[in-house]
Structures are given as C-alpha cells and as structure tokens.
Amino acid sequence: MRPSNTVVFCAIDDLIPVSGAPLSGFVGFLEGLGDAGIPSVWVTARNRHQLDTPIRKLGHSGPFIAEGGSGAYLPQDYFHLKPPHTVRFGRFMCVPKAAAQPAAAEALDALASETGVSVVPLRSLSPRELMQNTGLPRHEADLLRQRDFDELFFFAGASDADIQKFRKRAQHHKYAVRRAGAFWSLAVHADLAGCVQDLRKLYDRAFHARSFAVALATPETPELVKACDRAIFLTDRASREPQSHANERPLRTRLPTPLPLSSPSTWPTALEAIQNRRF
C-alpha cells in the first residue's frame, strides 16, 4: 500500500480550529508525512460534518477517528480488504465502537433523571440559542450537533459535586462522559484506544507487516499515547505530561517526547523524529 509501515495518529482539535487557518507549520508537517509515504489518521472530538471543510482544504485522504473515539471512519476503497463490521455514514464507511444515535441521547436523558442533575442537550436548543451558546455562525453551530454517536450537552446550575456524581453514575453504566471544548459529551461505549487498534489491524493487513503507530497527542488526548508504540506530546508547557486518571491504565514506561505546541521548530523536529523513529 505504502513504502512505510509507520502510521501517525494526529489529535487535530488544537491544530485545526473550527474556523480559521491551521496552526502554523502543521500543514507542512502533513505534506512531509505524505512525501515520506507515511499515512496520518486524524483524531478529533468533532463529527464528520465538521471535518468536511478541513478534509477538502488540506486534502486529507486517510481515515479519521471522530466523536472522541466513537468510531473510525474510512474513505471509500481506502483499504483493499474490508473490516468485518462497518456501517455507512454519508460517504464514509465507519468501524463503530460506540452505539449509534439515539442511544446517547436516550442515555443522557435517563442519566439526568436517575441522578437528578439538570443537563441541557444541544439538540434541544433553538437555532438562536445554539448560536448564543456556541458563539458560532448558524451553519457551523448546526453542524456541531449533527452527531452519529455522541450527545453534546452542558450542565444547568450543577455544582462540582453534582457533576462528579453524574460522571460516576455514567461510569457505572459504561458511558463515556468527557469535556468537549466548552461542552460535555456522552457516548455509549466509546473507545479511542479500540478505534486505534481496529485501524492498526487494517494497516497490518495492508502493509503485510505490523504497523508502527506514533501518536501526535495533546493534553486532551492522553489515551492516544497509551494506544500507540511511541508518542509526541504537544503542549505549551513542555514539562506538562499527560496524566492517567484513577480508573485508567498507567502510561507506557517509555514517556512521550514533549514538544512545544507554538514553536516553529516543532514541526520539522516532529517529522524528523517520526521518519527516523528517534523518540
């Protein structure tokens, strides 16, 4: 399929804003990966509708993992051998991990009733309220809530203790409740590491060799570090390492390579490290 068996899993939400230009140097980094024959997989909390514009503008032709690990989306005919279980969403085939909507919407309503914690799903807002709460133009705000798997919401007058109670009960039901920018996301059985593993199996078959997975991670995606063989950790504070939560497995023994998010030298350094596997 390609001359390299390296695959880069890029957490893009801090690198490609919802509106505006990508972070300086990132586009050149992607072009460098392409020139080296190294495929990249985008990892995002956004949905497939929100990715349409950046995919088109940046010419991304590879898979992506969307809605916080809810599913791995594949361009048509990207892999010669098809995965055993896929569902179609628009022009993409998807290897799902989470239960498709309306499972998350129903789970959110039930969890709010069970805990007595008030939540406001974005689907319940009028177009004007949605624009006011997101700060986005109407079209972009509407795209935000068109979800295949997860449900976006915010807490209404909830204390920190209420939120902790809500999240603890969600964990009991095996729901993934996470921050999603200014909002929260609930998905039924989302699994980012599982999405990475599913894609790695497909790349293994395409390469006829075991894939070598490199994470380009941020503070919001510590689980991406654990799912890959090596990792580059992008942060504005080079000393800030991804942390494991109490209910998560500890990070790999080999710590990720930290690089400053806003430094011009980060992207050539990251590209050289990935090409030569110097971590």
C-alpha positions as CSV (number, residue, x, y, z in Angstrom):
1,M,0.0,0.0,0.0
2,R,2.7,2.4,1.0
3,P,6.5,2.1,1.5
4,S,6.4,2.8,5.3
5,N,4.7,0.8,8.0
6,T,4.5,3.9,10.2
7,V,1.1,5.4,10.9
8,V,0.7,8.7,12.7
9,F,-2.4,9.3,14.8
10,C,-2.8,13.1,15.0
11,A,-5.0,14.8,17.6
12,I,-6.1,17.7,15.5
13,D,-8.5,19.8,17.6
14,D,-5.8,22.1,18.9
15,L,-4.1,22.2,15.4
16,I,-7.0,22.9,13.1
17,P,-9.5,25.4,14.6
18,V,-13.2,25.1,13.8
19,S,-12.9,28.3,11.8
20,G,-9.6,29.9,10.7
21,A,-6.3,28.7,9.5
22,P,-4.5,25.6,10.9
23,L,-1.6,26.1,13.3
24,S,1.5,27.5,11.5
25,G,3.7,24.6,10.3
26,F,1.1,21.9,10.7
27,V,0.2,21.8,7.0
28,G,3.8,21.5,6.0
29,F,4.2,18.7,8.5
30,L,1.3,16.8,6.9
31,E,2.8,17.3,3.5
32,G,6.1,16.0,4.8
33,L,4.3,12.8,6.0
34,G,2.7,12.4,2.6
35,D,6.1,12.9,0.8
36,A,7.6,10.2,3.1
37,G,4.7,7.8,2.4
38,I,3.5,7.8,6.0
39,P,-0.3,7.8,6.4
40,S,-1.9,10.0,9.0
41,V,-5.1,9.4,10.9
42,W,-6.9,12.4,12.3
43,V,-8.3,12.1,15.8
44,T,-11.0,14.5,16.9
45,A,-13.9,15.2,19.2
46,R,-15.7,16.7,16.2
47,N,-18.2,14.9,13.9
48,R,-17.8,14.0,10.3
49,H,-19.8,17.0,9.1
50,Q,-17.4,19.4,10.8
51,L,-14.5,17.7,9.1
52,D,-15.8,18.2,5.6
53,T,-14.2,21.6,5.1
54,P,-10.7,20.8,6.6
55,I,-10.6,17.5,4.7
56,R,-11.2,19.2,1.5
57,K,-8.9,22.2,2.1
58,L,-6.0,20.1,3.4
59,G,-6.5,17.2,1.0
60,H,-6.7,14.6,3.8
61,S,-7.3,11.2,2.1
62,G,-6.8,8.9,5.1
63,P,-9.1,7.6,7.9
64,F,-10.2,9.6,10.9
65,I,-11.4,8.8,14.4
66,A,-14.3,11.1,15.3
67,E,-16.6,12.0,18.2
68,G,-14.0,11.2,20.8
69,G,-13.3,7.6,19.9
70,S,-16.9,6.7,18.9
71,G,-15.8,5.2,15.5
72,A,-13.1,5.0,12.9
73,Y,-14.2,6.5,9.5
74,L,-12.8,5.2,6.3
75,P,-12.8,6.8,2.8
76,Q,-14.3,4.7,0.1
77,D,-11.9,1.9,-1.0
78,Y,-9.1,3.2,1.2
79,F,-8.3,-0.4,2.3
80,H,-8.5,-3.2,-0.2
81,L,-9.6,-5.7,2.5
82,K,-12.7,-4.5,4.3
83,P,-13.2,-4.8,8.1
84,P,-15.7,-7.4,9.2
85,H,-18.2,-4.9,10.6
86,T,-18.9,-1.4,9.2
87,V,-21.8,1.0,8.9
88,R,-22.2,3.7,6.3
89,F,-22.5,7.3,7.3
90,G,-22.7,9.6,4.3
91,R,-19.7,9.0,2.0
92,F,-17.7,7.1,4.7
93,M,-17.7,3.6,6.0
94,C,-17.3,3.5,9.7
95,V,-16.0,0.9,12.1
96,P,-18.1,1.7,15.2
97,K,-17.2,1.5,18.8
98,A,-20.0,3.5,20.4
99,A,-23.7,2.7,20.0
100,A,-25.2,4.9,17.3
101,Q,-27.7,7.6,18.0
102,P,-30.3,7.8,19.5
103,A,-28.6,5.6,22.1
104,A,-26.5,8.5,23.6
105,A,-29.5,10.9,23.6
106,E,-31.6,8.4,25.4
107,A,-28.8,7.5,27.9
108,L,-28.3,11.2,28.7
109,D,-32.0,11.8,29.4
110,A,-32.1,8.6,31.6
111,L,-28.9,9.5,33.5
112,A,-30.1,13.1,34.2
113,S,-33.4,11.6,35.6
114,E,-31.5,9.0,37.6
115,T,-29.1,11.4,39.2
116,G,-31.3,14.5,39.5
117,V,-28.7,16.6,37.8
118,S,-30.0,19.0,35.2
119,V,-28.5,18.9,31.7
120,V,-29.3,20.8,28.5
121,P,-28.6,18.8,25.3
122,L,-27.6,20.9,22.3
123,R,-30.3,19.2,20.3
124,S,-32.9,20.9,22.5
125,L,-31.8,24.5,21.7
126,S,-33.4,26.7,19.2
127,P,-31.1,28.0,16.3
128,R,-30.7,31.3,18.1
129,E,-29.9,29.7,21.5
130,L,-27.5,27.4,19.8
131,M,-25.6,30.3,18.2
132,Q,-25.6,32.2,21.5
133,N,-24.2,29.2,23.4
134,T,-21.6,28.1,20.9
135,G,-20.5,31.5,19.6
136,L,-20.6,30.0,16.1
137,P,-22.4,31.2,12.9
138,R,-25.7,29.4,12.4
139,H,-24.4,26.9,9.8
140,E,-21.4,25.9,11.9
141,A,-23.4,25.7,15.0
142,D,-25.9,23.4,13.3
143,L,-23.1,21.1,12.1
144,L,-21.8,20.9,15.6
145,R,-24.9,19.0,16.9
146,Q,-25.3,16.6,14.0
147,R,-23.8,13.6,15.7
148,D,-23.6,10.0,14.6
149,F,-22.8,8.6,18.1
150,D,-22.3,11.0,21.0
151,E,-24.6,13.6,22.5
152,L,-23.3,17.1,23.3
153,F,-24.7,18.9,26.4
154,F,-24.0,21.3,29.2
155,F,-24.9,21.2,32.9
156,A,-27.6,23.6,34.1
157,G,-26.7,25.1,37.5
158,A,-24.8,21.9,38.6
159,S,-22.2,22.1,41.3
160,D,-18.9,20.3,41.1
161,A,-20.3,17.6,43.4
162,D,-23.3,17.2,41.1
163,I,-21.0,16.8,38.1
164,Q,-18.9,14.2,39.9
165,K,-22.0,12.3,40.9
166,F,-23.2,12.4,37.3
167,R,-19.9,11.2,35.9
168,K,-19.6,8.4,38.5
169,R,-23.0,7.1,37.6
170,A,-22.2,7.3,33.9
171,Q,-19.1,5.2,34.5
172,H,-21.2,2.6,36.3
173,H,-23.3,2.3,33.1
174,K,-20.1,2.3,31.0
175,Y,-20.9,5.6,29.4
176,A,-18.1,7.9,28.3
177,V,-18.6,11.4,29.7
178,R,-15.9,13.8,28.7
179,R,-15.2,17.5,28.2
180,A,-15.7,18.6,24.6
181,G,-14.4,22.1,24.4
182,A,-17.0,24.4,26.2
183,F,-19.5,21.5,26.4
184,W,-19.7,17.9,27.6
185,S,-20.1,14.7,25.5
186,L,-21.8,11.5,26.4
187,A,-21.3,8.3,24.3
188,V,-22.4,4.8,24.9
189,H,-19.3,2.6,24.9
190,A,-16.9,4.9,23.0
191,D,-13.3,3.7,23.0
192,L,-10.5,5.7,21.4
193,A,-7.9,3.0,22.0
194,G,-10.2,0.5,20.5
195,C,-10.5,2.6,17.3
196,V,-6.8,2.9,17.1
197,Q,-6.4,-0.9,17.4
198,D,-9.1,-1.5,14.7
199,L,-7.3,0.7,12.3
200,R,-3.9,-0.8,13.1
201,K,-5.3,-4.3,12.2
202,L,-6.3,-2.9,8.9
203,Y,-2.9,-1.3,8.3
204,D,-1.2,-4.5,9.4
205,R,-3.0,-6.4,6.6
206,A,-2.3,-3.6,4.1
207,F,1.4,-3.5,5.0
208,H,1.8,-7.3,5.3
209,A,3.7,-6.3,8.5
210,R,2.9,-5.0,11.9
211,S,2.2,-1.3,11.8
212,F,4.3,1.1,13.9
213,A,1.9,3.6,15.5
214,V,3.0,7.1,16.5
215,A,0.7,9.4,18.5
216,L,0.7,13.1,18.0
217,A,-1.1,13.9,21.2
218,T,-2.2,16.9,23.3
219,P,-3.3,17.2,26.9
220,E,-6.8,16.4,25.9
221,T,-5.9,13.0,24.4
222,P,-3.7,11.2,26.9
223,E,-5.4,7.9,26.0
224,L,-3.9,8.2,22.5
225,V,-0.5,8.0,24.0
226,K,-1.3,4.6,25.6
227,A,-2.7,3.2,22.3
228,C,0.4,3.8,20.2
229,D,4.0,2.5,20.2
230,R,5.6,5.9,20.5
231,A,4.2,9.4,21.1
232,I,5.0,13.1,20.6
233,F,3.2,15.2,23.2
234,L,2.4,18.7,22.1
235,T,1.8,21.3,24.8
236,D,2.5,25.0,25.5
237,R,4.2,23.8,28.7
238,A,7.0,21.3,27.8
239,S,7.0,19.9,31.4
240,R,3.3,19.1,31.4
241,E,3.0,15.3,30.7
242,P,-0.3,13.5,30.0
243,Q,-1.8,12.2,33.2
244,S,-3.6,8.9,33.8
245,H,-6.9,9.1,35.7
246,A,-7.5,6.7,38.6
247,N,-9.6,4.4,36.5
248,E,-7.2,4.2,33.6
249,R,-4.2,2.0,32.9
250,P,-0.8,3.7,33.7
251,L,1.0,5.2,30.7
252,R,3.7,3.2,28.9
253,T,7.1,3.0,30.5
254,R,8.6,5.0,27.6
255,L,7.4,8.6,28.1
256,P,6.2,10.6,25.2
257,T,8.6,13.1,23.6
258,P,7.4,16.6,24.6
259,L,7.5,19.4,22.1
260,P,6.1,23.0,22.5
261,L,2.9,23.5,20.6
262,S,3.6,27.0,19.4
263,S,7.3,26.7,18.4
264,P,8.2,26.9,14.7
265,S,10.8,24.2,15.2
266,T,8.3,21.7,16.5
267,W,7.1,20.5,13.1
268,P,10.4,19.8,11.4
269,T,11.6,18.2,14.7
270,A,8.5,16.0,14.9
271,L,8.7,15.0,11.2
272,E,12.4,14.0,11.6
273,A,11.7,12.0,14.7
274,I,8.8,10.1,13.0
275,Q,10.7,9.4,9.8
276,N,13.8,8.1,11.7
277,R,12.0,6.8,14.7
278,R,14.0,8.8,17.2
279,F,11.9,9.3,20.3
